[in-house]
Amino acid sequence: MQVPTMAELTASGETPEVLFWVGCAGSFDQRAQRITRAFSLILNTVGVKFAILGKEEMCTGDPVRRAGNEFMFQMMAYQNIQVLNGYGIKKIVTTCPHCFNTLQNEYAELGGHYEVIHHATFLQQLIDEGRIRMKENGNFKGKKITYHDSCYLGRANGIYEAPRKVLEALDAELIEMKRCRSKGLCCGAGGAQMFKEEEKGTTRVNWERTDEALDTGAGIIASACPFCNTMMTDGVKTREKEENVQVLDIAELIAASLS
């Protein structure tokens, strides 16, 4: 699938409807690349004109800021803001809540003012507008699905219903975990924890969260964050008897159900 870059579109005098911010996970992590491809497939299928920055996209700086390196964060942020402002970008969509939070809430402090939409919200909008159409007997009809709330999407930005509305469109059975929405348990990836081991004497929090998901009896654990996807997938792998349980991003679920 060929996805145009902003440089290519600008050279041809075209303007995209949205800029798709791919993010580090979506660019370099093999598992998250499948989410990137699924979301791109949806955008192409419904006719959303979009572009990416490609090699001009740098990490938003979220991990280094959470790890305490404010200087490095600001260097990354200023470089990204210069690129975005140079192209006159107004509207950005991203599949990563960490990127979403940083671009939406933290870049504004440094001169980067954009309309940033997480893909859960964007997919809900496309479904509500009738642009996304599902198969009558989709792959997930009647399947039991539980949804894990990303901290940066939920508690940090108050987005709880959009991903659930997207899952409802699959005509699946959504089973909530005991701890969900504002009381949901973190998967353990936030605050730069994604890149370090737990302190001695502590239980891996992703194992605890995975057990909560498995307790619902759902065959699919849905997420809307590549970091959460990694943590929940690793948790499932430690539970050998649950080898048939899948961890899928909402974009993957929708892409597999398109009519």
Secondary structure in CASP SS format (residue, H / E / C, confidence):
PFRMAT SS
TARGET T0000
AUTHOR 0000-0000-0000
METHOD secondary structure of the structure
MODEL  1
M C 1.00
Q C 1.00
V C 1.00
P C 1.00
T E 1.00
M H 1.00
A H 1.00
E H 1.00
L H 1.00
T H 1.00
A H 1.00
S C 1.00
G C 1.00
E C 1.00
T C 1.00
P C 1.00
E C 1.00
V E 1.00
L E 1.00
F E 1.00
W E 1.00
V C 1.00
G H 1.00
C H 1.00
A H 1.00
G H 1.00
S H 1.00
F H 1.00
D C 1.00
Q H 1.00
R H 1.00
A H 1.00
Q H 1.00
R H 1.00
I H 1.00
T H 1.00
R H 1.00
A H 1.00
F H 1.00
S H 1.00
L H 1.00
I H 1.00
L H 1.00
N H 1.00
T H 1.00
V H 1.00
G C 1.00
V C 1.00
K C 1.00
F E 1.00
A E 1.00
I E 1.00
L C 1.00
G H 1.00
K H 1.00
E H 1.00
E C 1.00
M C 1.00
C C 1.00
T C 1.00
G C 1.00
D H 1.00
P H 1.00
V H 1.00
R H 1.00
R H 1.00
A C 1.00
G C 1.00
N C 1.00
E H 1.00
F H 1.00
M H 1.00
F H 1.00
Q H 1.00
M H 1.00
M H 1.00
A H 1.00
Y H 1.00
Q H 1.00
N H 1.00
I H 1.00
Q H 1.00
V H 1.00
L H 1.00
N H 1.00
G H 1.00
Y H 1.00
G C 1.00
I C 1.00
K C 1.00
K E 1.00
I E 1.00
V E 1.00
T E 1.00
T C 1.00
C C 1.00
P H 1.00
H H 1.00
C H 1.00
F H 1.00
N H 1.00
T H 1.00
L H 1.00
Q H 1.00
N H 1.00
E H 1.00
Y H 1.00
A H 1.00
E H 1.00
L H 1.00
G C 1.00
G C 1.00
H C 1.00
Y C 1.00
E E 1.00
V E 1.00
I E 1.00
H E 1.00
H H 1.00
A H 1.00
T H 1.00
F H 1.00
L H 1.00
Q H 1.00
Q H 1.00
L H 1.00
I H 1.00
D H 1.00
E C 1.00
G C 1.00
R C 1.00
I C 1.00
R C 1.00
M E 1.00
K C 1.00
E C 1.00
N C 1.00
G C 1.00
N C 1.00
F C 1.00
K C 1.00
G C 1.00
K C 1.00
K E 1.00
I E 1.00
T E 1.00
Y E 1.00
H C 1.00
D C 1.00
S C 1.00
C C 1.00
Y C 1.00
L C 1.00
G C 1.00
R C 1.00
A C 1.00
N C 1.00
G C 1.00
I C 1.00
Y C 1.00
E H 1.00
A H 1.00
P H 1.00
R H 1.00
K H 1.00
V H 1.00
L H 1.00
E H 1.00
A C 1.00
L C 1.00
D C 1.00
A C 1.00
E E 1.00
L E 1.00
I C 1.00
E C 1.00
M C 1.00
K C 1.00
R C 1.00
C C 1.00
R H 1.00
S H 1.00
K H 1.00
G C 1.00
L C 1.00
C C 1.00
C C 1.00
G C 1.00
A C 1.00
G C 1.00
G C 1.00
A C 1.00
Q H 1.00
M H 1.00
F H 1.00
K C 1.00
E C 1.00
E C 1.00
E C 1.00
K C 1.00
G C 1.00
T C 1.00
T C 1.00
R C 1.00
V H 1.00
N H 1.00
W H 1.00
E H 1.00
R H 1.00
T H 1.00
D H 1.00
E H 1.00
A H 1.00
L H 1.00
D C 1.00
T C 1.00
G C 1.00
A C 1.00
G C 1.00
I E 1.00
I E 1.00
A E 1.00
S E 1.00
A C 1.00
C C 1.00
P H 1.00
F H 1.00
C H 1.00
N H 1.00
T H 1.00
M H 1.00
M H 1.00
T H 1.00
D H 1.00
G H 1.00
V H 1.00
K H 1.00
T C 1.00
R C 1.00
E H 1.00
K H 1.00
E H 1.00
E C 1.00
N C 1.00
V C 1.00
Q E 1.00
V E 1.00
L E 1.00
D E 1.00
I H 1.00
A H 1.00
E H 1.00
L H 1.00
I H 1.00
A H 1.00
A C 1.00
S C 1.00
L E 1.00
S C 1.00
END
